Amino acid sequence: MKKLLTIFSALTVINAPITIISCNNIETRDRIKISLDLFKTQLALIPVFDRENKITTVTEAIFKNAVYGALETNAYRGQVASNELEFTYYDQKIVATSWTDLMWQPTPNGGEKTTLITVKITASVTSMHFANATEIITIALYHTQPTALATIKFAYEEKILKDLAVEQMMGYFAILNPTYYFASRHFDIKKTAANIEIDAAPTSERYVGQNIILLN
């Protein structure tokens, strides 16, 4: 669960007047189920990745996908099609209402975000990864681009990388770099005698490009 600007991460959401969920810490990845009742009424900002700058309005499908992505861990990536979460939307009077597509609004720093969405998120009875339900919470989405891997300085120990099998590297990097999603959904790692190549996987909406670690 990483920068649910997520951390729609359990530990971040409690006790803060504003929660920035970003998709960067994965404190819940070893739990059997993510307990939704940890999410209280604080504001959460959730990223909507737009690689081709084509998202002009936020539909319900985009919103649901962003929530599933905000709850992602290194070991689990939710999918809207799994129907593990149920969404109930509310108007300002806390009366259940239907979804209304959202427009982007400029922010002072040059970005864009949506108005607040008031919603209750409930684990379906057949959910394998979630339990319970949130309170009625408010969420906003922000518009962003994937991170270029070349701009990231990953933590590693060169002497270990030289001897480590490529099949073990995903787990190794995940431990040393817990704020990034080291899983095959996002990364493809190759090893040669001279370097380690970390590429953004075609299935990743979070990352683009390549990061090369030279082995001396």
C-alpha positions in Angstrom: 0.0 0.0 0.0 2.1 2.7 -1.0 2.4 7.0 -1.9 -2.9 5.9 -1.3 -0.9 9.5 -1.4 -2.2 5.7 -0.2 -1.0 5.4 2.3 -4.7 4.2 2.3 -2.3 2.4 4.7 -3.9 1.5 8.0 -1.3 3.1 10.2 -1.4 6.4 8.3 -5.1 6.8 8.1 -5.8 6.8 11.9 -5.1 9.8 14.0 -4.3 12.3 11.2 -6.7 15.1 10.2 -5.6 14.7 6.6 -4.3 11.4 5.2 -2.2 11.4 2.1 -2.6 8.0 0.6 0.1 7.4 -1.8 1.0 3.9 -2.5 4.1 3.7 -0.5 4.1 1.7 2.7 3.0 -1.8 3.0 2.4 -2.4 6.6 -0.6 -4.6 6.0 1.0 -6.9 3.4 1.5 -9.7 5.9 -2.0 -9.6 7.3 -4.5 -12.2 6.2 -7.1 -9.5 5.3 -7.0 -5.7 5.1 -9.5 -4.4 7.7 -11.4 -1.5 6.1 -12.8 -0.4 9.5 -9.4 1.2 10.2 -10.2 3.9 7.7 -12.0 6.7 9.5 -13.4 10.0 8.3 -10.1 11.7 7.3 -9.5 13.1 3.8 -7.5 10.8 1.5 -5.9 11.8 -1.7 -5.6 9.0 -4.2 -3.5 9.2 -7.4 -5.0 8.6 -10.8 -2.2 7.7 -13.2 -2.7 9.1 -16.7 0.2 7.9 -18.9 -1.3 9.5 -22.1 -3.1 12.5 -20.7 -6.4 11.3 -21.9 -8.4 11.2 -18.6 -10.6 14.4 -18.8 -13.3 13.3 -16.3 -13.3 10.7 -13.5 -15.9 8.0 -14.1 -17.0 5.5 -11.5 -14.7 2.8 -13.0 -11.7 5.1 -12.7 -12.6 5.9 -9.1 -13.0 2.3 -8.1 -9.8 1.3 -9.9 -7.9 4.1 -8.0 -9.3 2.8 -4.7 -8.2 -0.8 -5.4 -4.8 0.6 -6.5 -4.5 2.6 -3.2 -5.0 -0.6 -1.3 -2.3 -2.4 -3.2 0.6 -4.2 -1.5 3.7 -5.8 -2.9 2.0 -9.2 -2.6 -1.5 -8.2 -3.8 -3.0 -6.0 -6.5 -6.8 -5.7 -6.4 -8.9 -5.7 -9.5 -12.3 -4.0 -9.9 -13.5 -7.1 -11.7 -13.0 -9.2 -8.6 -15.9 -7.4 -6.9 -14.3 -7.6 -3.5 -15.3 -4.1 -2.6 -18.8 -2.5 -2.6 -19.2 1.3 -2.9 -22.0 3.4 -1.5 -21.9 7.1 -2.4 -23.5 9.9 -0.4 -24.4 13.5 -0.9 -23.5 16.3 1.5 -26.5 15.4 3.6 -25.2 11.8 4.0 -28.0 10.4 2.0 -27.1 7.5 -0.4 -27.0 8.8 -3.9 -25.9 7.7 -7.4 -22.4 8.2 -8.8 -21.8 11.5 -10.7 -18.7 11.8 -13.0 -16.1 14.3 -11.6 -14.2 17.1 -13.3 -10.6 18.0 -12.5 -9.9 21.2 -10.7 -6.5 23.1 -10.7 -4.5 23.1 -7.5 -2.1 25.9 -6.4 1.0 23.8 -7.2 0.0 23.3 -10.8 -1.6 19.9 -10.3 -5.3 18.8 -10.6 -7.6 17.1 -8.2 -11.3 16.3 -8.0 -13.9 17.5 -5.5 -14.5 15.3 -2.5 -16.3 12.0 -2.9 -18.3 10.9 0.1 -18.4 7.1 0.2 -18.6 4.0 2.3 -16.5 1.1 1.1 -17.5 -2.4 2.3 -15.9 -5.8 1.8 -18.1 -8.1 -0.1 -19.1 -11.4 1.7 -17.0 -13.3 -0.8 -13.9 -11.1 -0.4 -10.6 -12.9 0.1 -8.5 -9.9 0.8 -10.7 -7.4 2.7 -12.9 -7.4 5.8 -15.4 -5.1 7.5 -16.3 -1.6 6.1 -15.0 1.9 6.3 -17.0 4.6 8.0 -18.5 7.2 5.6 -15.3 8.8 4.5 -14.3 11.6 2.1 -11.9 11.0 -0.7 -10.4 13.2 -3.4 -8.4 12.0 -6.4 -5.3 13.8 -7.9 -4.1 13.6 -11.5 -0.5 12.4 -11.9 1.9 10.8 -14.3 3.8 7.5 -13.7 7.3 7.8 -12.1 10.3 7.5 -14.4 12.5 4.8 -13.0 15.6 6.7 -14.0 14.8 9.3 -11.4 14.8 6.7 -8.5 17.9 5.8 -6.4 17.1 2.3 -5.2 18.8 1.0 -2.1 21.0 -2.1 -2.6 24.3 -3.7 -1.7 26.5 -4.3 -4.7 28.4 -7.2 -3.3 25.0 -9.0 -2.7 23.7 -8.2 -6.2 26.7 -9.7 -7.8 26.0 -13.1 -6.3 22.2 -13.0 -6.1 20.1 -15.0 -8.6 17.8 -12.8 -10.7 14.8 -14.8 -9.5 15.5 -13.6 -5.9 16.0 -9.9 -6.8 12.3 -8.9 -6.8 12.1 -9.9 -3.1 15.4 -8.4 -2.3 14.6 -5.0 -3.7 11.1 -5.1 -2.1 12.7 -5.5 1.4 15.3 -2.7 0.9 12.8 -0.4 -1.0 9.5 -0.8 0.8 8.0 2.4 -0.7 8.0 0.9 -4.2 5.9 -1.9 -5.6 8.4 -4.6 -6.4 6.2 -7.2 -8.1 6.0 -8.6 -11.6 3.0 -6.3 -12.3 5.3 -3.3 -12.1 8.9 -4.4 -12.6 10.9 -6.6 -14.9 14.5 -7.3 -13.6 17.3 -8.6 -15.7 20.9 -9.4 -14.8 24.1 -9.4 -16.9 27.7 -9.7 -15.8 28.0 -5.9 -16.0 24.7 -4.6 -14.6 21.2 -5.0 -13.2 18.4 -3.7 -15.5 15.1 -2.7 -13.7 12.4 -2.0 -16.3 8.9 -0.8 -15.9 6.6 -3.7 -16.9 4.0 -3.0 -19.6 1.3 -3.7 -17.1 2.4 -1.0 -14.7 0.5 2.3 -14.5 2.8 3.6 -11.8 6.3 3.4 -13.5 7.9 4.0 -16.8 11.3 3.6 -18.3 14.4 1.9 -17.0 16.9 2.0 -14.1 20.4 0.5 -14.7 22.6 -0.5 -11.8 26.2 -0.9 -12.8 28.2 -3.8 -11.2 31.8 -2.9 -10.8 
